Every structure is written in structure tokens, then in C-alpha cells.
Amino acid sequence: MHIDKSHSDLFGNLAVAPIQVIPAMLDVDIQQHSKAWRQISTIPNLSAGKGKDGKKNKNSFAKLQDYHKVLGVALSSFTKCYEDGGFYWKDPEGNDILLKPYIHMIIGDIAGVNEMVGRYNTSHANCVVKDCKCNHEQLLSFPPV
């Protein structure tokens, strides 16, 4: 799976994040061709519509929460296929094979991966990720709580 923001202007307002996948069962030589990749969804620019000061009235937690809600909708067909037990594929010999989708690897840049796992993209946050309210010192303690 590949998720990365794509810009079509100099200021980042015209940006989307396409979500593309490739079945891992395909031959590695086929995987090298862009024709084999399939776009399953596009995440819109959640930063659009900022005020004149360039800031939205949302904190980092709310922004990540919005991103995860949109990501959940974007991957809903993938999730439904997984929850339904997969789908049948006919192999070259004509046999029906049940395939169960899973995400083996996600490709993207650091900012995109940080968003996906809920890590704040700032050094000013009190905690590292949105679902853990520990501060940096508490994370270093052993055993962790």
C-alpha cells in the first residue's frame, strides 16, 4: 500500500493523498510496473480552508482524529472485504482460490506515516501520539505504565 500527499500547486492548497495498492501475489517483475498498482481511494486536503492567519482553529489531536476518520472511510471497502472473509480468485489453472486481504507494508514519507500512526508532527506536543497521553519523560520510565 502506498499513501503520500501529492501537490499540484506551490502552496499546498491543491493537495490530495491517493491510496494505492498492489496485490503481493503478483510476480515481482509485474509489481515494478505502474499498470499493476490500483488506486482504491483519495484522501482530500484536510488543511484546506485555513483562515487569513494560515491557521485552523483545531488542535493537533483534532486534526489527527479527523485524518483517522477519513482514512477509515477511505479504507472501508478494504475493511469490508477483510471482515467478509476475502474473495475468490481464479488462478491460471482455473482453480478458485480464496484470498484474504491484509496490509503487508505501507510506503510513504515520514510525515504521512506519522499521521497514519497518530504521531504528532511537531516537537511542541506534550505527548508523542494521540492515543497515549504520556509525556516524553513518562515514556522513558521502566517499566512503562
MOQUIVEN-V777943 format. One record per pair of residues at least 24 apart in sequence whose C-alpha atoms are under 7 Angstrom apart, sorted by the first residue. I is the first residue (numbers start at 1). J is the second residue. If there is no record, write none. Layout:
I | J
I | J
This chain:
1 | 103
1 | 105
1 | 106
1 | 107
2 | 106
2 | 107
2 | 108
3 | 107
3 | 108
4 | 108
4 | 109
4 | 112
13 | 48
15 | 45
16 | 42
16 | 43
16 | 44
16 | 45
17 | 42
17 | 43
17 | 44
18 | 42
18 | 43
41 | 74
42 | 74
43 | 70
43 | 74
60 | 120
61 | 130
64 | 115
64 | 118
